[in-house]
Amino acid sequence: MPDRPTVTRYRDRVLACWLGKAIGGALGQSFEGLHGPIEVDYYYPKPDGMVPNDDLDVQVAYAAALSAQDVPRLDRHLVAEVWRRHLRFPWNEYGIAKRNLAEGLAPPYTGSVDNFFSCGEGAVIRTELWACIAPGEPERAAAYAYEDACFDHAGDGIWAAVFMAALQSQAFVDADPDRLLEKACSLLPVSSRIRQVVHDTRVWVAEGHDWRHVMRLIIDKYDTGDFTDTRMNTGFVVLGWLASDGDFEKAILVTNGCGADTDSTTASLGALMAIADPDTLPERWLAPIGRDLILHADVVGLEPPDTIDAFTDQVTELRSTLDGVWPEAREAPAPNPARYAIPVTVGWTSPYGTVWGQRDLSGLRPEGSDEPSMPAGSRNLTVPGTWVRWPRDEFDDLIMVIRYTLHLDRPVDGKLMINCSEHLRVWLDGDYAFGSQPSQVMPTQHRPPAGQSIDVSLTAGVHTLLATIGKPPPNRAQAEWIVALAEAPGYEWIPHAFRPVPTP
């Protein structure tokens, strides 16, 4: 076993890591999802104590679970168990991975199957724990991050976490941005868009462009329409760091100024810079945060430390108990895609010959209309999952009519969503439910786009969901939609809602 790297002021760096993360998260929470440039120079609003943030909450839960083990060991299956038992967050990739877990999948397939948010920010924002457990050992920190990230991510969603864990781990023993970036990028595939956005951002900053111009270049090349996409957001982290000349305040303000997933990006950058220099945190940013560790109420069944200082002590102890220990990836069998396909009935129709009033400008029936019949020649088939991308050139006519069947083993009060890129009308059990014009695809079942959901109170048993979807215009190659049924009050996905429970 190689010698443990020498880390000066180890505890100071770990404590500063959590404080820097709390500062960045508190700054960014007010601007999450907004477009840059955002011009602020301080908290807005100024917090009165630590602001709960899932970026830190999940890591506190992991540390508690590891500390409770007789012989602490980390792998993807422990991660899944923590999510199953202790974390009720329904958001984005978290909720999808938890649904996949409840439907019988195991990591890494909980992250890769039917997951619109597989390249979201959810794993890259929880890498500091792995860096603090393996300081100065970027490869081991990256291995931990991989095990964690594959629970709810795939592809660049995993590589972003590997990159950040390696970057933060190496920052315990080196503060030079160029060397740190070279080391972290060396652990990524050349084909990774994370590696590419880091390279591009370094070049653009080195060319002397103002940060606002570099921000626009990153958006032009890496924006996917999802503000949580980790490729664009990783570019914003690197931009803030390189444009700051080592000034913590300038760095987090630049990264926050780029917009998008600001509470995540500023938190990651704040932690990174604090690890590299634990004296970098300005008192005016520290004072409003305090030292109490305040978590979301949806972290359950654990006894976390009361303060950031006590959490720091817990993490330093984990460093000792996990010294030299690498995660062991226990592979799960690959799922049969047929078990997770969703049966639907699909037919095609046209607005031709339908008078105004029986249709509207979209060609679909007006809001509040009676449910249409399935067209003659409709076929029973399956779609791969709740997330469907149907090519435009496979539309047999101008309007798709698609029917889903819901299977509920208990009554459900919650929210039904179809988030669709095209003109949409929806009926539930024969009654008009909702409709919308073409929308951004952002399938957040806990906060759906306007006009793409309805609150429901459904009995146990079988229900029908029918939707009409307009053919995409020539500038869109496919229609895209996601169906979800989520249960109040937490709005976690109902497992197996759109398919019968598969037989073993």
NUPAKE-273781 format. One record per residue (C-alpha): residue number from 0; chain; x, y, z. Coordinates in pm, 1 decimal, always signed. Example, Ala and Ser with C-alpha at 12.3 -4.5 7.8 and 13.67 -1.06 7.14 Angstrom:
2
PT   k c       xx       yy       zz
PT   0 A  +1230.0   -450.0   +780.0
PT   1 A  +1367.0   -106.0   +714.0
// end
This chain:
504
PT   k c       xx       yy       zz
PT   0 A     +0.0     +0.0     +0.0
PT   1 A   +145.1   +341.0    -90.6
PT   2 A   +218.5   +583.9   +189.6
PT   3 A    -61.3   +817.9   +289.3
PT   4 A     +0.0  +1160.2   +130.3
PT   5 A   +119.1  +1429.9   +367.1
PT   6 A   -158.8  +1683.5   +410.7
PT   7 A    -84.8  +1995.7   +609.6
PT   8 A   -365.9  +2146.2   +817.0
PT   9 A   -593.2  +1857.8   +724.3
PT  10 A   -873.0  +1934.1   +971.0
PT  11 A   -863.1  +2305.4   +885.8
PT  12 A   -909.6  +2218.3   +520.0
PT  13 A  -1200.2  +1984.1   +587.4
PT  14 A  -1376.1  +2241.7   +804.4
PT  15 A  -1315.8  +2512.2   +544.8
PT  16 A  -1450.9  +2278.3   +276.7
PT  17 A  -1791.9  +2256.2   +445.8
PT  18 A  -1800.4  +2625.5   +524.5
PT  19 A  -1708.2  +2718.7   +167.4
PT  20 A  -1974.2  +2484.4    +39.2
PT  21 A  -2235.9  +2636.6   +270.4
PT  22 A  -2142.0  +2988.4   +156.8
PT  23 A  -2168.8  +2900.7   -211.1
PT  24 A  -2495.6  +2714.2   -167.7
PT  25 A  -2653.1  +2998.8    +29.1
PT  26 A  -2546.7  +3251.2   -234.8
PT  27 A  -2675.0  +3046.8   -527.3
PT  28 A  -3011.7  +2928.5   -397.6
PT  29 A  -3193.9  +3250.2   -485.6
PT  30 A  -3082.5  +3234.2   -849.8
PT  31 A  -3119.1  +2864.2   -934.0
PT  32 A  -3246.5  +2813.7  -1287.8
PT  33 A  -3209.3  +3177.2  -1396.4
PT  34 A  -3010.4  +3290.4  -1699.4
PT  35 A  -2685.5  +3484.0  -1664.4
PT  36 A  -2533.0  +3725.2  -1645.7
PT  37 A  -2653.6  +3777.4  -1288.2
PT  38 A  -2510.1  +4093.4  -1133.8
PT  39 A  -2503.2  +4067.3   -752.7
PT  40 A  -2220.5  +4122.4   -508.3
PT  41 A  -2346.5  +3949.8   -192.1
PT  42 A  -2610.5  +3716.7    -55.7
PT  43 A  -2958.8  +3805.8   -179.7
PT  44 A  -3128.8  +3774.6    +61.8
PT  45 A  -2874.0  +3763.7   +342.1
PT  46 A  -2919.8  +3437.1   +537.0
PT  47 A  -2962.8  +3415.8   +910.9
PT  48 A  -2785.0  +3087.5   +971.5
PT  49 A  -2700.8  +2794.8   +749.9
PT  50 A  -2938.1  +2734.8   +458.1
PT  51 A  -3030.5  +2363.6   +414.0
PT  52 A  -2904.0  +2229.4    +81.0
PT  53 A  -2920.7  +1878.5    -58.2
PT  54 A  -2561.3  +1925.0   -180.3
PT  55 A  -2447.4  +1883.3   +178.6
PT  56 A  -2743.3  +1689.6   +321.2
PT  57 A  -2672.5  +1377.9   +114.4
PT  58 A  -2309.1  +1374.1   +221.5
PT  59 A  -2409.7  +1404.1   +586.6
PT  60 A  -2636.8  +1102.3   +537.7
PT  61 A  -2356.6   +903.2   +372.9
PT  62 A  -2115.5   +987.8   +654.4
PT  63 A  -2370.2   +885.4   +916.4
PT  64 A  -2431.2   +552.3   +743.1
PT  65 A  -2058.8   +483.6   +707.9
PT  66 A  -1993.5   +575.4  +1070.3
PT  67 A  -2267.0   +337.3  +1185.2
PT  68 A  -2094.9    +38.0  +1021.9
PT  69 A  -1871.2   -184.6  +1233.6
PT  70 A  -1624.4   -189.0   +944.3
PT  71 A  -1701.5   +110.7   +721.0
PT  72 A  -1708.5    +26.0   +352.7
PT  73 A  -1852.3   +221.6    +62.8
PT  74 A  -1997.9    +90.8   -259.9
PT  75 A  -2294.2   +163.0   -485.1
PT  76 A  -2522.2    -68.8   -290.0
PT  77 A  -2465.1   +112.6    +39.3
PT  78 A  -2541.5   +435.7   -147.5
PT  79 A  -2868.3   +286.0   -272.2
PT  80 A  -2962.6   +173.9    +78.1
PT  81 A  -2903.9   +522.8   +217.5
PT  82 A  -3135.5   +663.5    -49.5
PT  83 A  -3395.7   +394.9    +19.9
PT  84 A  -3402.1   +446.0   +396.0
PT  85 A  -3292.9   +799.5   +474.8
PT  86 A  -3345.3  +1043.5   +184.4
PT  87 A  -3691.1  +1148.2    +69.1
PT  88 A  -3579.9  +1398.1   -192.0
PT  89 A  -3804.0  +1359.1   -501.2
PT  90 A  -3613.4  +1593.5   -728.6
PT  91 A  -3495.8  +1516.3  -1081.8
PT  92 A  -3245.6  +1226.8  -1095.4
PT  93 A  -3293.5  +1154.7   -725.1
PT  94 A  -3660.5  +1074.5   -772.3
PT  95 A  -3604.7   +873.2  -1089.2
PT  96 A  -3328.2   +661.9   -933.6
PT  97 A  -3542.5   +598.3   -625.8
PT  98 A  -3832.1   +493.2   -851.7
PT  99 A  -3599.8   +261.1  -1042.9
PT 100 A  -3476.3   +116.1   -714.6
PT 101 A  -3834.6    +54.2   -600.2
PT 102 A  -3905.0   -116.8   -932.2
PT 103 A  -3629.9   -370.8   -870.5
PT 104 A  -3330.6   -218.6  -1046.6
PT 105 A  -2988.9   -196.4   -880.9
PT 106 A  -2702.0    +44.4   -947.5
PT 107 A  -2571.7   +130.2  -1203.0
PT 108 A  -2903.2    +68.4  -1378.5
PT 109 A  -3094.1   +286.5  -1131.9
PT 110 A  -2899.3   +570.6  -1289.4
PT 111 A  -2897.9   +467.3  -1653.5
PT 112 A  -3249.3   +334.2  -1717.2
PT 113 A  -3527.5   +573.6  -1824.6
PT 114 A  -3349.8   +872.3  -1668.9
PT 115 A  -3389.0  +1211.7  -1836.7
PT 116 A  -3157.1  +1365.2  -1574.6
PT 117 A  -2868.7  +1117.7  -1607.0
PT 118 A  -2632.7  +1410.0  -1673.7
PT 119 A  -2769.3  +1635.0  -1401.1
PT 120 A  -2573.9  +1802.0  -1121.8
PT 121 A  -2692.8  +1565.4   -850.0
PT 122 A  -2371.0  +1363.9   -808.6
PT 123 A  -2102.6  +1623.5   -879.8
PT 124 A  -2240.0  +1826.9   -587.7
PT 125 A  -2174.6  +1551.9   -334.6
PT 126 A  -1808.4  +1475.2   -400.4
PT 127 A  -1646.3  +1663.3   -114.4
PT 128 A  -1691.3  +1372.4   +126.6
PT 129 A  -1489.7  +1144.1   -100.5
PT 130 A  -1215.6  +1405.8   -137.8
PT 131 A  -1198.2  +1454.3   +240.0
PT 132 A  -1179.6  +1078.9   +301.4
PT 133 A   -904.5  +1037.6    +39.9
PT 134 A   -713.7  +1369.6    +48.1
PT 135 A   -424.4  +1380.5   -193.6
PT 136 A   -541.2  +1050.4   -346.9
PT 137 A   -745.2  +1165.8   -647.0
PT 138 A   -778.8   +818.9   -797.9
PT 139 A   -930.6   +674.8   -478.6
PT 140 A  -1156.9   +974.9   -428.6
PT 141 A  -1269.2   +937.6   -790.2
PT 142 A  -1342.6   +567.7   -736.2
PT 143 A  -1569.9   +653.2   -444.7
PT 144 A  -1739.4   +922.4   -650.4
PT 145 A  -1801.4   +672.6   -930.9
PT 146 A  -1974.4   +430.7   -692.6
PT 147 A  -2190.3   +711.8   -559.2
PT 148 A  -2274.7   +870.5   -893.6
PT 149 A  -2383.1   +553.6  -1073.4
PT 150 A  -2683.3   +528.7   -841.2
PT 151 A  -2860.7   +815.1  -1017.5
PT 152 A  -2647.1   +909.1  -1319.1
PT 153 A  -2482.6   +773.4  -1630.7
PT 154 A  -2223.4   +898.3  -1878.8
PT 155 A  -2110.3  +1253.9  -1814.0
PT 156 A  -2323.1  +1269.1  -1500.9
PT 157 A  -2076.7  +1016.8  -1355.0
PT 158 A  -1767.2  +1168.2  -1513.3
PT 159 A  -1848.3  +1509.7  -1370.0
PT 160 A  -1843.5  +1358.1  -1021.1
PT 161 A  -1519.6  +1171.9  -1093.2
PT 162 A  -1363.9  +1495.7  -1214.7
PT 163 A  -1473.7  +1704.7   -917.2
PT 164 A  -1376.5  +1444.0   -657.9
PT 165 A  -1029.3  +1416.5   -808.7
PT 166 A   -996.0  +1794.0   -829.9
PT 167 A  -1095.9  +1845.6   -467.9
PT 168 A   -880.7  +1558.6   -342.9
PT 169 A   -570.3  +1691.4   -514.9
PT 170 A   -645.9  +2039.3   -377.7
PT 171 A   -549.6  +1908.7    -32.5
PT 172 A   -186.8  +1889.1   -148.4
PT 173 A   -163.4  +2134.9   -440.4
PT 174 A   -324.5  +2473.0   -505.3
PT 175 A   -217.4  +2532.1   -866.4
PT 176 A   -528.1  +2532.3  -1090.3
PT 177 A   -345.4  +2414.5  -1401.8
PT 178 A   -190.1  +2112.9  -1231.0
PT 179 A   -516.9  +2027.6  -1057.4
PT 180 A   -715.9  +2045.8  -1379.6
PT 181 A   -461.5  +1837.3  -1568.6
PT 182 A   -470.3  +1567.5  -1302.4
PT 183 A   -848.7  +1553.7  -1275.3
PT 184 A   -897.6  +1550.9  -1653.2
PT 185 A   -648.0  +1266.5  -1690.8
PT 186 A   -900.3  +1039.5  -1516.3
PT 187 A  -1171.6  +1108.6  -1774.6
PT 188 A  -1226.5   +949.3  -2114.8
PT 189 A  -1111.9  +1170.7  -2401.5
PT 190 A  -1466.1  +1148.2  -2539.1
PT 191 A  -1620.9  +1290.1  -2221.6
PT 192 A  -1791.5  +1625.2  -2266.7
PT 193 A  -1675.7  +1710.9  -1915.1
PT 194 A  -1315.0  +1688.0  -2029.2
PT 195 A  -1402.7  +1889.2  -2338.8
PT 196 A  -1579.7  +2173.5  -2156.0
PT 197 A  -1289.4  +2203.2  -1912.5
PT 198 A  -1045.6  +2227.0  -2203.0
PT 199 A  -1257.0  +2481.9  -2388.3
PT 200 A  -1309.0  +2697.6  -2080.4
PT 201 A   -936.2  +2701.6  -2003.9
PT 202 A   -862.0  +2809.8  -2362.0
PT 203 A  -1126.3  +3081.8  -2364.4
PT 204 A  -1010.1  +3224.9  -2031.7
PT 205 A   -646.0  +3211.6  -2145.0
PT 206 A   -742.7  +3410.8  -2454.7
PT 207 A   -833.4  +3696.8  -2223.3
PT 208 A  -1209.2  +3711.3  -2276.1
PT 209 A  -1433.0  +3873.3  -2016.8
PT 210 A  -1615.4  +3612.0  -1807.5
PT 211 A  -1949.2  +3712.8  -1957.2
PT 212 A  -1819.7  +3635.6  -2304.0
PT 213 A  -1681.8  +3298.9  -2191.2
PT 214 A  -2016.0  +3225.6  -2026.5
PT 215 A  -2190.1  +3280.1  -2361.4
PT 216 A  -1937.6  +3057.3  -2540.6
PT 217 A  -2003.3  +2778.4  -2289.2
PT 218 A  -2378.3  +2816.8  -2330.3
PT 219 A  -2359.3  +2819.8  -2709.7
PT 220 A  -2165.4  +2493.8  -2717.7
PT 221 A  -2288.8  +2300.1  -2413.2
PT 222 A  -2641.0  +2413.7  -2324.0
PT 223 A  -2893.8  +2131.1  -2368.7
PT 224 A  -3199.9  +2319.2  -2244.5
PT 225 A  -3172.0  +2157.4  -1899.7
PT 226 A  -3031.6  +2412.6  -1656.3
PT 227 A  -2907.9  +2128.9  -1433.4
PT 228 A  -2695.1  +1971.0  -1708.5
PT 229 A  -2354.9  +1910.0  -1557.8
PT 230 A  -2153.5  +1976.3  -1872.9
PT 231 A  -2246.5  +2343.0  -1896.7
PT 232 A  -2238.5  +2384.8  -1519.3
PT 233 A  -1891.7  +2232.3  -1489.0
PT 234 A  -1775.3  +2495.1  -1734.3
PT 235 A  -1918.9  +2765.3  -1509.3
PT 236 A  -1730.8  +2625.8  -1207.7
PT 237 A  -1401.2  +2625.0  -1394.9
PT 238 A  -1470.1  +2971.7  -1535.8
PT 239 A  -1530.8  +3124.7  -1193.2
PT 240 A  -1216.2  +2964.8  -1056.2
PT 241 A   -985.6  +3067.0  -1340.1
PT 242 A  -1129.5  +3417.9  -1376.7
PT 243 A  -1085.9  +3496.0  -1006.3
PT 244 A   -705.5  +3506.3   -972.7
PT 245 A   -752.7  +3314.8   -647.5
PT 246 A  -1001.6  +3560.3   -498.5
PT 247 A  -1276.0  +3353.4   -330.5
PT 248 A  -1541.3  +3625.0   -345.1
PT 249 A  -1479.9  +3705.0   -710.2
PT 250 A  -1483.8  +3335.1   -798.0
PT 251 A  -1822.0  +3254.3   -646.3
PT 252 A  -1975.1  +3575.7   -782.5
PT 253 A  -1860.1  +3493.9  -1136.2
PT 254 A  -1987.8  +3136.9  -1119.0
PT 255 A  -2314.1  +3252.6   -965.6
PT 256 A  -2327.6  +3521.2  -1233.6
PT 257 A  -2336.7  +3255.0  -1504.4
PT 258 A  -2677.2  +3138.3  -1385.4
PT 259 A  -2815.1  +2784.4  -1438.1
PT 260 A  -2771.7  +2550.8  -1137.7
PT 261 A  -2622.4  +2823.1   -921.9
PT 262 A  -2669.4  +2671.6   -577.0
PT 263 A  -2475.4  +2367.0   -696.3
PT 264 A  -2197.7  +2533.9   -892.9
PT 265 A  -2116.5  +2799.1   -634.9
PT 266 A  -2117.9  +2537.4   -357.9
PT 267 A  -1876.1  +2310.9   -546.2
PT 268 A  -1643.7  +2600.5   -622.4
PT 269 A  -1662.2  +2736.1   -268.6
PT 270 A  -1561.4  +2397.5   -129.5
PT 271 A  -1278.0  +2353.6   -380.1
PT 272 A  -1119.3  +2690.5   -311.2
PT 273 A  -1155.1  +2647.0    +64.9
PT 274 A   -978.2  +2310.6    +54.4
PT 275 A   -689.9  +2460.5   -141.0
PT 276 A   -661.6  +2755.1   +100.2
PT 277 A   -853.2  +2727.3   +429.2
PT 278 A   -778.5  +3093.3   +504.1
PT 279 A   -951.1  +3216.6   +188.2
PT 280 A  -1303.1  +3252.5   +330.4
PT 281 A  -1392.7  +3619.0   +398.2
PT 282 A  -1553.8  +3687.4   +735.5
PT 283 A  -1836.9  +3885.6   +575.5
PT 284 A  -1943.8  +3567.7   +394.9
PT 285 A  -1885.9  +3341.4   +695.2
PT 286 A  -2070.0  +3538.1   +961.1
PT 287 A  -2426.8  +3492.4   +825.4
PT 288 A  -2376.7  +3115.7   +789.4
PT 289 A  -2281.3  +3030.3  +1146.4
PT 290 A  -2164.4  +2683.1  +1245.4
PT 291 A  -2488.5  +2495.0  +1310.1
PT 292 A  -2552.1  +2202.8  +1075.0
PT 293 A  -2908.2  +2245.7   +949.1
PT 294 A  -3056.7  +1978.6   +721.2
PT 295 A  -3378.6  +1936.2   +525.5
PT 296 A  -3661.3  +1763.5   +708.9
PT 297 A  -3655.4  +1497.2   +434.6
PT 298 A  -3333.9  +1350.0   +576.4
PT 299 A  -3483.1  +1088.4   +810.3
PT 300 A  -3381.9   +806.4  +1042.7
PT 301 A  -3033.6   +940.2  +1115.2
PT 302 A  -2865.8  +1127.2  +1398.2
PT 303 A  -2635.7  +1375.6  +1223.7
PT 304 A  -2392.0  +1599.6  +1409.9
PT 305 A  -2530.7  +1929.5  +1537.8
PT 306 A  -2253.2  +2150.4  +1404.4
PT 307 A  -2023.4  +2177.5  +1106.5
PT 308 A  -1731.8  +2135.6  +1346.8
PT 309 A  -1869.8  +1804.7  +1476.8
PT 310 A  -1935.0  +1689.7  +1121.4
PT 311 A  -1573.8  +1774.9  +1038.5
PT 312 A  -1461.2  +1551.9  +1326.2
PT 313 A  -1681.7  +1269.3  +1198.2
PT 314 A  -1529.6  +1296.6   +850.9
PT 315 A  -1172.9  +1304.7   +983.5
PT 316 A  -1248.4   +983.5  +1172.9
PT 317 A  -1380.5   +824.4   +854.2
PT 318 A  -1055.9   +916.4   +684.4
PT 319 A   -873.3   +704.8   +941.2
PT 320 A  -1109.5   +407.6   +931.1
PT 321 A  -1114.4   +402.2   +550.1
PT 322 A   -741.3   +467.9   +511.2
PT 323 A   -622.5   +285.7   +199.8
PT 324 A   -960.7   +119.2   +143.8
PT 325 A  -1091.4   +122.4   -211.5
PT 326 A  -1454.3    +58.9   -298.8
PT 327 A  -1544.6   -280.7   -436.6
PT 328 A  -1787.9   -256.0   -724.6
PT 329 A  -2037.7   -541.0   -692.5
PT 330 A  -2198.3   -570.4  -1033.1
PT 331 A  -2572.2   -617.2  -1062.4
PT 332 A  -2720.0   -822.3  -1346.4
PT 333 A  -2825.0   -615.4  -1646.3
PT 334 A  -3202.9   -573.6  -1659.5
PT 335 A  -3415.5   -708.9  -1940.4
PT 336 A  -3549.5   -396.1  -2116.1
PT 337 A  -3874.7   -577.4  -2189.9
PT 338 A  -3954.3   -591.8  -1817.1
PT 339 A  -3949.4   -212.6  -1791.9
PT 340 A  -4120.4   -126.7  -2121.5
PT 341 A  -4463.6    +31.6  -2091.0
PT 342 A  -4759.8   -102.5  -2288.6
PT 343 A  -4954.1   +161.9  -2480.4
PT 344 A  -5205.4   +184.9  -2762.0
PT 345 A  -5112.2   +421.7  -3044.9
PT 346 A  -5320.7   +551.6  -3332.2
PT 347 A  -5304.7   +837.8  -3582.3
PT 348 A  -5544.9  +1104.3  -3698.0
PT 349 A  -5556.7  +1436.3  -3879.4
PT 350 A  -5729.7  +1771.6  -3823.6
PT 351 A  -5821.2  +1786.9  -4195.1
PT 352 A  -6194.4  +1829.0  -4240.0
PT 353 A  -6246.8  +1938.5  -3878.0
PT 354 A  -6410.1  +2279.5  -3852.0
PT 355 A  -6282.7  +2562.6  -3635.3
PT 356 A  -6425.1  +2523.8  -3285.4
PT 357 A  -6390.4  +2148.0  -3297.0
PT 358 A  -6018.4  +2211.9  -3317.5
PT 359 A  -5799.1  +2507.8  -3232.6
PT 360 A  -5487.2  +2663.1  -3385.6
PT 361 A  -5281.2  +2357.0  -3290.1
PT 362 A  -5508.7  +2122.8  -3485.2
PT 363 A  -5593.8  +1944.5  -3160.0
PT 364 A  -5927.5  +1954.5  -2981.3
PT 365 A  -5986.3  +2269.8  -2773.2
PT 366 A  -5938.2  +2262.5  -2400.0
PT 367 A  -6228.6  +2100.4  -2217.2
PT 368 A  -6333.7  +1886.1  -2513.9
PT 369 A  -6470.4  +1535.0  -2489.1
PT 370 A  -6219.8  +1253.8  -2506.8
PT 371 A  -6161.1  +1132.4  -2863.9
PT 372 A  -6199.8   +770.0  -2962.5
PT 373 A  -5895.4   +568.9  -3056.0
PT 374 A  -5858.3   +586.5  -3435.6
PT 375 A  -5926.8   +286.8  -3655.1
PT 376 A  -5617.8    +75.1  -3702.7
PT 377 A  -5466.3   +165.8  -3362.7
PT 378 A  -5196.8    -73.2  -3246.8
PT 379 A  -5092.1   -212.0  -2911.2
PT 380 A  -4718.8   -173.6  -2862.4
PT 381 A  -4464.6    -71.8  -2598.1
PT 382 A  -4251.6   +233.1  -2535.0
PT 383 A  -3914.8   +196.6  -2357.7
PT 384 A  -4024.2   +371.8  -2039.5
PT 385 A  -4177.2   +689.1  -1901.1
PT 386 A  -3942.7   +898.2  -2120.0
PT 387 A  -4022.9   +874.1  -2491.6
PT 388 A  -3851.3  +1031.3  -2792.4
PT 389 A  -4058.5   +963.3  -3105.4
PT 390 A  -3891.1  +1061.6  -3436.0
PT 391 A  -4081.7  +1312.3  -3645.9
PT 392 A  -4045.4  +1098.5  -3956.8
PT 393 A  -4221.0   +812.3  -3773.2
PT 394 A  -4538.3  +1014.6  -3720.8
PT 395 A  -4789.8   +840.9  -3947.0
PT 396 A  -5012.8  +1148.7  -3947.6
PT 397 A  -5035.2  +1495.2  -3793.8
PT 398 A  -5172.5  +1383.8  -3456.0
PT 399 A  -5071.0  +1090.9  -3238.9
PT 400 A  -5334.4   +944.7  -3006.9
PT 401 A  -5170.9   +744.3  -2728.8
PT 402 A  -5338.2   +561.2  -2441.1
PT 403 A  -5168.0   +453.5  -2119.8
PT 404 A  -5312.1   +235.6  -1844.4
PT 405 A  -5239.3   +315.3  -1479.9
PT 406 A  -5219.0    +31.4  -1227.8
PT 407 A  -5253.5   +134.6   -864.6
PT 408 A  -5238.3   -103.9   -569.6
PT 409 A  -5367.3   +164.7   -330.9
PT 410 A  -5546.6   +498.9   -347.6
PT 411 A  -5319.4   +785.9   -452.0
PT 412 A  -5345.0  +1157.8   -389.5
PT 413 A  -5082.1  +1334.2   -592.9
PT 414 A  -4990.9  +1484.7   -926.4
PT 415 A  -5016.4  +1345.3  -1277.9
PT 416 A  -4778.4  +1496.4  -1533.7
PT 417 A  -4714.2  +1469.1  -1904.1
PT 418 A  -4428.6  +1704.1  -1990.7
PT 419 A  -4424.8  +1727.0  -2369.6
PT 420 A  -4228.9  +1917.3  -2632.1
PT 421 A  -4533.4  +1946.5  -2862.6
PT 422 A  -4896.6  +2057.8  -2857.6
PT 423 A  -5070.9  +1833.8  -2604.6
PT 424 A  -5420.5  +1746.8  -2478.4
PT 425 A  -5477.1  +1493.9  -2198.6
PT 426 A  -5781.6  +1304.6  -2066.2
PT 427 A  -5793.2  +1097.0  -1745.4
PT 428 A  -6061.4   +828.1  -1717.4
PT 429 A  -6248.9   +996.5  -2001.7
PT 430 A  -6249.8  +1346.8  -1851.8
PT 431 A  -6044.7  +1634.9  -1986.6
PT 432 A  -5742.4  +1687.9  -1760.5
PT 433 A  -5507.7  +1947.4  -1911.5
PT 434 A  -5339.0  +2069.1  -2225.5
PT 435 A  -5049.6  +2285.3  -2332.5
PT 436 A  -4860.4  +2440.4  -2617.8
PT 437 A  -4508.0  +2321.1  -2706.3
PT 438 A  -4298.7  +2326.4  -2389.5
PT 439 A  -3946.9  +2298.8  -2266.1
PT 440 A  -3890.5  +1938.4  -2163.7
PT 441 A  -3812.8  +1959.6  -1792.9
PT 442 A  -3988.1  +1664.0  -1628.3
PT 443 A  -3986.4  +1782.2  -1269.0
PT 444 A  -4289.1  +1601.1  -1131.7
PT 445 A  -4263.7  +1799.2   -807.1
PT 446 A  -4287.3  +2131.9   -998.2
PT 447 A  -4405.6  +2059.5  -1354.6
PT 448 A  -4409.0  +2317.9  -1632.8
PT 449 A  -4733.7  +2515.5  -1649.0
PT 450 A  -5025.4  +2338.1  -1813.2
PT 451 A  -4865.4  +1993.7  -1805.3
PT 452 A  -5003.5  +1840.0  -1487.0
PT 453 A  -5310.4  +1802.7  -1269.8
PT 454 A  -5367.1  +1723.0   -903.6
PT 455 A  -5540.1  +1386.7   -873.6
PT 456 A  -5716.2  +1170.7   -618.9
PT 457 A  -5724.7   +820.3   -764.4
PT 458 A  -5876.1   +501.1   -628.2
PT 459 A  -5689.2   +173.1   -623.5
PT 460 A  -5726.4    -21.2   -946.5
PT 461 A  -5700.3    +57.6  -1316.8
PT 462 A  -5725.4   +404.1  -1475.2
PT 463 A  -5685.1   +522.3  -1833.8
PT 464 A  -5476.8   +813.2  -1955.5
PT 465 A  -5521.3   +931.5  -2313.6
PT 466 A  -5317.7  +1202.7  -2483.0
PT 467 A  -5312.6  +1361.7  -2826.0
PT 468 A  -4972.5  +1492.1  -2937.8
PT 469 A  -4910.7  +1712.6  -3239.1
PT 470 A  -4643.6  +1626.7  -3494.8
PT 471 A  -4324.5  +1827.2  -3437.1
PT 472 A  -4245.7  +2109.3  -3679.2
PT 473 A  -3965.7  +2056.2  -3931.9
PT 474 A  -3707.9  +2219.0  -3704.8
PT 475 A  -3750.4  +1945.6  -3440.2
PT 476 A  -3640.4  +1594.0  -3525.3
PT 477 A  -3852.1  +1428.3  -3258.6
PT 478 A  -4139.4  +1465.6  -3019.3
PT 479 A  -4037.3  +1411.0  -2658.8
PT 480 A  -4250.0  +1351.2  -2351.2
PT 481 A  -4237.5  +1209.5  -2001.5
PT 482 A  -4531.3  +1068.8  -1804.5
PT 483 A  -4522.3  +1064.9  -1424.9
PT 484 A  -4752.3   +994.0  -1135.2
PT 485 A  -4621.4  +1130.5   -805.5
PT 486 A  -4769.0  +1097.8   -459.4
PT 487 A  -4834.4  +1392.5   -228.9
PT 488 A  -4704.4  +1541.6    -11.7
PT 489 A  -4346.7  +1448.6   -103.7
PT 490 A  -4414.6  +1394.7   -477.0
PT 491 A  -4199.8  +1087.2   -514.8
PT 492 A  -4275.7   +873.7   -821.5
PT 493 A  -4527.0   +588.8   -785.2
PT 494 A  -4334.8   +275.9   -890.6
PT 495 A  -4490.1    +57.4  -1162.0
PT 496 A  -4769.8   +311.4  -1214.2
PT 497 A  -4773.3   +267.5  -1593.5
PT 498 A  -4712.4   -103.9  -1618.4
PT 499 A  -4826.8   -410.7  -1425.6
PT 500 A  -4571.1   -530.8  -1172.8
PT 501 A  -4349.5   -763.4  -1378.7
PT 502 A  -4329.3  -1127.2  -1286.3
PT 503 A  -3984.5  -1247.5  -1171.8
// end
